[in-house]
Amino acid sequence: MRVLGFLALTALTGCTAQMVAPARTNSRNAPVNEASRLGLVKYSTDGAGFVVKKRRENAYKQMAENCGGPYRIVVEGQQVEGGVVVSTTTATRDVTVTDKEKQTDARADAATSTVTTASDLHYWYIQYQCRTS
């Protein structure tokens, strides 16, 4: 069941990065020093290697699009965040029915078990700056 939770998480995060804070905005009211403002993008490092690579490529694409061209990475690194808690409940029931001369006797035994699994989420953060002319 842990594998199913991982697959669901992977489907949610997909092959894309998440822009946390853009380095530039399209606002007409932006300050004159906006060109020196740092941006921040993150992507999940959980999952298969080829998926993580696609997420990084997507982060590169988002940074280039945000900057409208060249940019430089200022600093990058991994951070462990929150986590996912997955609970699985399994119920079993045994039923015995006996028929003695049309007299029915029924007995039921039930058991329930719950397994809870916690898993950390790992993200790679990239702080970047758009290159000014």
Contacts in CASP RR format, 6 or more apart in sequence:
PFRMAT RR
TARGET T0000
AUTHOR 0000-0000-0000
METHOD contacts of the structure
MODEL  1
MRVLGFLALTALTGCTAQMVAPARTNSRNAPVNEASRLGLVKYSTDGAGF
VVKKRRENAYKQMAENCGGPYRIVVEGQQVEGGVVVSTTTATRDVTVTDK
EKQTDARADAATSTVTTASDLHYWYIQYQCRTS
1 86 0 8 1.000
1 88 0 8 1.000
1 115 0 8 1.000
1 117 0 8 1.000
2 86 0 8 1.000
2 117 0 8 1.000
2 119 0 8 1.000
5 84 0 8 1.000
5 86 0 8 1.000
6 46 0 8 1.000
6 47 0 8 1.000
6 119 0 8 1.000
9 46 0 8 1.000
9 84 0 8 1.000
9 119 0 8 1.000
9 121 0 8 1.000
10 46 0 8 1.000
10 47 0 8 1.000
10 51 0 8 1.000
13 43 0 8 1.000
13 44 0 8 1.000
13 46 0 8 1.000
13 55 0 8 1.000
14 44 0 8 1.000
14 51 0 8 1.000
14 55 0 8 1.000
15 51 0 8 1.000
15 54 0 8 1.000
15 55 0 8 1.000
15 58 0 8 1.000
16 43 0 8 1.000
16 55 0 8 1.000
16 58 0 8 1.000
17 41 0 8 1.000
17 42 0 8 1.000
17 43 0 8 1.000
17 55 0 8 1.000
17 56 0 8 1.000
17 58 0 8 1.000
17 59 0 8 1.000
17 62 0 8 1.000
18 41 0 8 1.000
18 42 0 8 1.000
18 43 0 8 1.000
19 40 0 8 1.000
19 41 0 8 1.000
19 62 0 8 1.000
19 66 0 8 1.000
20 39 0 8 1.000
20 40 0 8 1.000
20 41 0 8 1.000
20 42 0 8 1.000
20 125 0 8 1.000
21 38 0 8 1.000
21 39 0 8 1.000
21 40 0 8 1.000
22 39 0 8 1.000
22 66 0 8 1.000
23 37 0 8 1.000
23 38 0 8 1.000
23 39 0 8 1.000
23 63 0 8 1.000
23 66 0 8 1.000
23 67 0 8 1.000
23 71 0 8 1.000
23 128 0 8 1.000
23 129 0 8 1.000
23 130 0 8 1.000
24 30 0 8 1.000
24 34 0 8 1.000
24 35 0 8 1.000
24 37 0 8 1.000
24 66 0 8 1.000
24 67 0 8 1.000
24 68 0 8 1.000
24 130 0 8 1.000
25 34 0 8 1.000
35 130 0 8 1.000
35 132 0 8 1.000
36 129 0 8 1.000
36 132 0 8 1.000
37 129 0 8 1.000
38 74 0 8 1.000
38 127 0 8 1.000
38 128 0 8 1.000
38 129 0 8 1.000
39 63 0 8 1.000
39 66 0 8 1.000
39 127 0 8 1.000
39 128 0 8 1.000
39 129 0 8 1.000
40 125 0 8 1.000
40 126 0 8 1.000
40 127 0 8 1.000
40 128 0 8 1.000
41 59 0 8 1.000
41 62 0 8 1.000
41 63 0 8 1.000
41 125 0 8 1.000
41 126 0 8 1.000
41 128 0 8 1.000
42 59 0 8 1.000
42 79 0 8 1.000
42 123 0 8 1.000
42 124 0 8 1.000
42 125 0 8 1.000
42 126 0 8 1.000
43 52 0 8 1.000
43 55 0 8 1.000
43 56 0 8 1.000
43 58 0 8 1.000
43 59 0 8 1.000
43 123 0 8 1.000
43 124 0 8 1.000
44 52 0 8 1.000
44 55 0 8 1.000
44 121 0 8 1.000
44 122 0 8 1.000
44 123 0 8 1.000
44 124 0 8 1.000
45 52 0 8 1.000
45 55 0 8 1.000
45 78 0 8 1.000
45 122 0 8 1.000
45 123 0 8 1.000
45 124 0 8 1.000
46 52 0 8 1.000
46 121 0 8 1.000
46 122 0 8 1.000
56 124 0 8 1.000
59 126 0 8 1.000
63 71 0 8 1.000
63 126 0 8 1.000
63 128 0 8 1.000
64 70 0 8 1.000
64 71 0 8 1.000
66 130 0 8 1.000
67 128 0 8 1.000
67 130 0 8 1.000
67 131 0 8 1.000
68 130 0 8 1.000
69 130 0 8 1.000
69 131 0 8 1.000
70 130 0 8 1.000
70 131 0 8 1.000
71 128 0 8 1.000
71 129 0 8 1.000
71 130 0 8 1.000
71 131 0 8 1.000
72 128 0 8 1.000
72 129 0 8 1.000
72 131 0 8 1.000
73 126 0 8 1.000
73 127 0 8 1.000
73 128 0 8 1.000
74 127 0 8 1.000
74 128 0 8 1.000
74 129 0 8 1.000
75 127 0 8 1.000
76 124 0 8 1.000
76 125 0 8 1.000
76 126 0 8 1.000
76 127 0 8 1.000
77 124 0 8 1.000
77 125 0 8 1.000
77 126 0 8 1.000
78 122 0 8 1.000
78 123 0 8 1.000
78 124 0 8 1.000
78 125 0 8 1.000
79 122 0 8 1.000
79 123 0 8 1.000
79 124 0 8 1.000
79 125 0 8 1.000
80 120 0 8 1.000
80 121 0 8 1.000
80 122 0 8 1.000
80 123 0 8 1.000
81 120 0 8 1.000
81 121 0 8 1.000
81 122 0 8 1.000
81 123 0 8 1.000
82 120 0 8 1.000
82 121 0 8 1.000
83 118 0 8 1.000
83 119 0 8 1.000
83 120 0 8 1.000
83 121 0 8 1.000
84 118 0 8 1.000
84 119 0 8 1.000
84 121 0 8 1.000
85 116 0 8 1.000
85 117 0 8 1.000
85 118 0 8 1.000
85 119 0 8 1.000
86 116 0 8 1.000
86 117 0 8 1.000
86 119 0 8 1.000
87 114 0 8 1.000
87 115 0 8 1.000
87 116 0 8 1.000
87 117 0 8 1.000
88 114 0 8 1.000
88 115 0 8 1.000
88 116 0 8 1.000
88 117 0 8 1.000
89 112 0 8 1.000
89 113 0 8 1.000
89 114 0 8 1.000
90 112 0 8 1.000
90 113 0 8 1.000
90 114 0 8 1.000
90 115 0 8 1.000
91 110 0 8 1.000
91 111 0 8 1.000
91 112 0 8 1.000
92 110 0 8 1.000
92 111 0 8 1.000
92 112 0 8 1.000
93 108 0 8 1.000
93 109 0 8 1.000
93 110 0 8 1.000
93 111 0 8 1.000
94 108 0 8 1.000
94 109 0 8 1.000
95 106 0 8 1.000
95 107 0 8 1.000
95 108 0 8 1.000
96 106 0 8 1.000
96 107 0 8 1.000
96 108 0 8 1.000
97 104 0 8 1.000
97 105 0 8 1.000
97 106 0 8 1.000
98 104 0 8 1.000
98 105 0 8 1.000
END
